[in-house]
Amino acid sequence: MLTVRELGLRAKAVTGTLASAGTAAKNRALEEMAKSLEQHADAIYQANAADVEAAKAGGMRASLLDRLTLTPKRLAGAVAGVRDVAAQEDPVGVADGGGMRPNGLRIERRRVPLGVVGIIYEARPNVTVDAAALCLKSGNVCILRGGREAIRTNIALMEAMRAGVKNAGLPEDVIALCEDTDRRSAHDMMTATGLLDVLIPRGGAGLIRAVIENARVPVIETGTGICHVYADDGCDPEMAVHILVNAKCSRPSVCNAAEVFLCHSSMAERILPAAYDALAEYGVELRCDARAYQILGGRERVVPASDADFYTEFLDYILAVKIVDTLDEALREINTNGTGHSECIVTESYTRADAFLEHADAAAVYVNASTRFTDGGEFGLGAEIGISTQKLHARGPMGLTALTTFKYTIRGSGQIRV
């Protein structure tokens, strides 16, 4: 088992090879990775079954088990994602700005890879495939460190993908997995100055907070999603409930799932009982503020909310519910307790929709659509490395372009500065 330093040194040794590889070579490697994943599917399923069994024995809750489980449909989706990345335009080398200066210097800004990208994530095997594919296509060498719950699956996936890379004629070390899941290895990645050019945490609030507080290498913050659905004054109640159920229940363990429902006071008597009935089919627990509890109290799985419930990422069948009196109050709640991920308003008012789009401070802001669409594939970006919730360098779903930076190239004819 290689240490983080050993992985980093190997990664540094092949950065030039991958950065200079042409689009055709990278696409060939991606196609071989996809084929190899298909060829090794049985071994991958066996490894995943062992991980799932161990997680069940350890008491992992159902919503997180769902994230860990790699079904044939999900593996096929991951393989399709690799091929989708191959089909996308290569951002490396693309000229993006510049021009001729009065002194005759020709300045051009070109996209180049970031270098060595480290990614720390939790029990989501699909991230292993998505991250490897995106980093390779964008010319970045990657070192991946998943959670211990998925270690067997991740090893099987990485072995298959590295075999594909080798078959395509690129060095295997352009993608690598840190097999050590001890906390020390995570710390070593956070402090791998000179080896990692950027570190991307993808997971729950605890993981992201730990990386931000301890990292000495540059970090792109992703993932934590305290997402709101706000039912506005005069909205279509049926639409509001339909969107809320999808945003909360279609897959509650992911970062674009709704965690808080805000309802305008004029609509509460109509919408909250209907929302309760629809959510009850999924066993959702509603944690209600005082006014919402007056309407829904006494029903099964309805409890008074604490203050903390309105800034908690549950990742489960739990929803905080609050009644507000104005759009401004809803926006204050969102901008105070949200994480800048995805926010939704359900409204019939163009004016209030426009105000929400302008003033809700998030990477993705929706009018009359579920927050669950915040995803690289749904946005036409293909696979994603994560959802950036920060404002510097990248924001929202991070596809290929977000994994590059700029280099200025200057051509002269003997100019000197005086």
N, C-alpha and C positions, 0 to 999 in steps of 0.2 A: 504494500500500500504506500503510494507516494505521498510525501508531505506537500503542503501548500507551496513551500519554497521550491521544491523539486518540480512541481507542476508549473510554477511560474517561470522557472528557468527554461523548461522545455517549451513553454508557450512563447517566450521572448525569442527563442531560437528560430521559430518558424513564422514570426510575424511578417518578415520581409517577403517570404515565399508566398504567403496568402495575399498580402496587400498587392503584390505585383501580378497575381494570377488573373488572367483575363476572364471576362464574363462566361465564355464558353467552358473554360476549365471548371469554374465554380458551379455552373449549371450541371455539368457532367457529374460532379461530385454529389450534388443534391439528388440527381436521379439515381445514382448508385446507392445513396443512403436510403432513399425510398424503397428501392428494390430489396435491399438487405433487411430492412424492417419487415417487409412482407415475408421474406424467406425465413426469418427468425421469429415469426409470430408465435409459434407454439411455445418456444422457450420464454418469450416475453410474458405470455399469459400465465405460464407456470410460476414464474417469478412473482408476478403480480398477485396471484392467488395466495402465495405464501405470505406476502406483505399484508394482504387484506385479512387473512386468518390471524396473523399476529396482532394486527391492530384491533380486531374484534376482541381477542383475548385480553388485550390491554384496556378495553373499555372505551375505545374511540366512539364518539357519538355518530349517529347515522349520517348527518349532513357532511361530516368530514370523511366518513367512509366513502361517500359518493364521490368526493374529489379524488380519493386514492384509487378507486376502482377503474381499471382499464378494460372496457368491454371491446368486443370486435368492432362495434360501430365507432367507438372513440379512437381506437388504433387506426382504423381506416381513415377517420377524419384527420388524424395527425399526419398520416402518410400523404393524404391529399394536400394538407397544408404545406408539406415540404415541396411538393410539385408546384403548388401555387407560388411559393417563394421563387422557385426557379423561373417561373413564367413572368415574374415582375421585372420591371426595368431596373438595371443595376445603377445605383446612385454613385458609385465610386468613379471618380474622374470627371463627373459632370460639371461643366462650367456654370457658375451661378453668380454672375456679377462681375464687374470690372470694366475696363475700357482703356482708351488712350489718354494719357496725361498731356498737358501742354508742353512739357519738356521732352516728349517723345517716348516716355516709358509706357510700355504696354503691360497693364496690370490685369490679372485674371484671378478670380476666386474659384477654386475647385474643391469638390467634395472628396474627402479622404477618410479611411477608417479611423476609429478611435484608437485601436491598437489591441490590447489584451483586455477583454471584458470579463469580469467576474460576476456571477449571478448566484445569489443565495435565495433559496425558496423552500417551500414546505412540501407537504405530501400531495403534489400534483404532478404525476409522471408526464402529462402532456407538455409541461413546461420544458422538460428535458429535450424533447424533439423540436418544439417551436424555437427555443433559444438557440440550439445548435444550428438550425437551418438559417435563421435570420442573421446570426453572427457570421456564418460562413459566406453567405451571399453579399453581405456588406463589407467583407474583407477583414473582419475582426476574428482573432483567435479568442476562444472562450474557455473559461474554467467554470464548471457548474458544480454547485453544492446543494443537493436536495436534502430533504429531511430524512431522518433515520427510518421513519415509517415506510418510505418508498425505496429504500436503498437497493433491495434485490431487483425491483423493476427498473430502477435507473441504471444499474450496472448492465442489465440485459439490453436495455435500449441503447446505451452508449457503446457496448461491444458491437452491436449490429451496425450502428452508424459509423463507427471507426473503420469497420471492415469495408463499408461502402466507400468511405473517403480513400482508403488505401487502394481499392480496386480502380478508382478514378485517377490515381497517380499523384494525389496530394499527400503531404505528411499526415499521419494519424493524429499527431499532437495539435492540429489546428482546432480540434474539439477534444475536451477532456472532462472527466468527472472526478471530483474529490470524493473518494470513497470513505474517508474518515468523517463520520457524522458527530464526533465529539464536539462539544462547545469550543474547545481550543482551536479546532480547525476553522471555525467561523471567525473567531477572533484573529487568527492568522491571516485570513483573507481581508478582513477589515483594516489590517495594519500592513498590508503587503506593498508598501511604497517602493517604487522602482520596478515592480513586477506587474501590478495591475494598473491600468490606465483609468478605469472607472469600475465602480461596483454598483450593481443594481439589486436591491432586495425586493423580493416578490412574495408577499404573504400577509399575515395578520399584523395588527397594530404593534404587538410586542416585538416581533422580529424587526419590523421597520424602525421602531424606536431604538432598539438595541444597535442597529447598524448606524443610524444617524448619530447617536451619542458616542459611539466608540470608533468609528471609521477615521482613518488617517488618509485614505485615498478618496478621490472625488466620488460622490454618491448621487445617483438619480433616484429620487424617492418615488415609489409606485405603490399602488394597490389598495391601501386602506380606503374602504368605501362606506361612509355613513351617508347614504343616499336618501333623498326625500321625494315623496310624491305629495303634491299640494292640490287639493280639490278646491277650486276657486268659487267665488260667489257666482251663482247662475250657471255653473257647469252642467254638463250632461251626467246625471248620477250613474247611469248604466255604464257610460264610458269610463268614469272615474273608478268604479269598482273593477271593471274589466282590466284596466291598466294596472291598478294596484295589485290585483291577484297575480298577474303575470310578473310584475316587478318583484314581488315578495316570494312567490311560491314556485316559479318555474325552475329555479335552482338557487335556493337560499344560501348556499355555502360560497357563492362567488362574490367578488367585490362590487359588481354592478347591481346587486340585488338591493331592493329598498329596505331600509331599516326603520324609517320614521314616516308616518302618515300624518300630514297636516290637513285639517278640514276647516273650511270657512264656517263660521258659526251659523250663517243663514242656511247652510246645507246639511248641518250635522244630524238633525233629526231624520232626514231622509237617507243620507248616505251611510251613516255608521251602522245601523241595523242591517242594511243590505250587505255592507262590507263584512260584517261579522259572520253572516250566514255563508257567504262565499269563502271566506278564509277558514271557517270552521271545518270545511271539507278536507282541509289539509292539516288540521290540528294546530293552527297558529294560535299562540298565546298573545293576547293583546294587553299591553301595559299602558294604561290610560291616565291622562291628566285628570284633574278633578271634574272638569265639565264633561269630558268624554265618559268618565266613569258614571256620572249621573245618568247618562243615556244607556250605557251598556252594562252597568254593574249588576251583579247577580247572575249573569250568564257564566257558563262553564268556560274556563281559561281566560277570564277577564279579571285583571288585578290592577290595583293602583300603581301608577308609575313612580319611580324615584327620579330625582334630577338626573342621575347618571344614565338612565335609560335613553335619554335624548342625545347622548354623545357616545353611545356604545355600538360597536360593530358586532352584532349578534352572530352572524353567519349561521343562522338556525331559524326554525319556525317560530320566531318571536318578532313582534312589531310594536314599536312605541307609537302612541296615538295622542295627538294634541289638537285642540280646537283653537283657532285664531280668528281675530275679528277683521283683519285687513290683509291685503297683499304685502304691505310694508312689514307687518308683524311676521308674516311667513318668511319674507326675505331675511329679516333679522335673525330668525331662528336658523335658517339655512346657513347664512354666512357666519354665524357664531359657532354652531355645533357641527356643521358639515365638514367634510375633509377635502372639498374641492374636487370631488370625483364626478358624480352625475346627479343632476337635479331635474325634476319634472313638474310642470304645471298642467293641470287639466282645466281648460277654460274655453268659453265661447267668445271671449272679448279679445279682439285684435290688439287693443291698446294695452291691456294688462299682460297679454302674451309677450308683446314687444318689450314691456317694462321688465318682465321676468327674464327674458333673454339677455337684456342689457345688464341687469343688476345682480343676478344670481352668479356668485363667484365660484365657478366650477369649470373643469376641463370640458365637460359635455353638458349642455343645457337643452332640455326637451320641452316642446309644446305638444300635448296630446299624444304622447308615445312613451312606451316603457323605457325605463333606465337600462333594461337588460340589453339594449342594442349597443352599448358602449363596448366595442370589441373591434379588434383590427379587421377581422373578416367581414363583419357587418358594415364597416366603414370603407370597405374596398381596399384595405391595406394588406390583405392576406394575414398570415400569422403575425402575432405581436409579441414583443419582449415583455410587455406589461403595460399598465395604464399609469402614465406619469401624472401625479397630482401636484407637481411643483410648477413653477413658472419659468425657470431658467433652463435653457437648452431645448427641452422637450416638454410637451404637455399633451395629455390624452393618450390614446392608443399609440404605442411606439412601434412603428414599422421600420423598414430598411433605412429610410432617410434619417430617422431619429438616431440611428446608430453610426452616423458619420459626423465629422466636423469639417472645418475648412482649412485649406492651405492657400496662401496667396503666392502666385508665381509672377515674377516681374522680368520682362525682357527689355534690355536696353541696347544702346549702341555707343557706350562709352560715357554715359552721363555721370557726373559727380555732383554732390550737394555742396552748395556754397552758402 
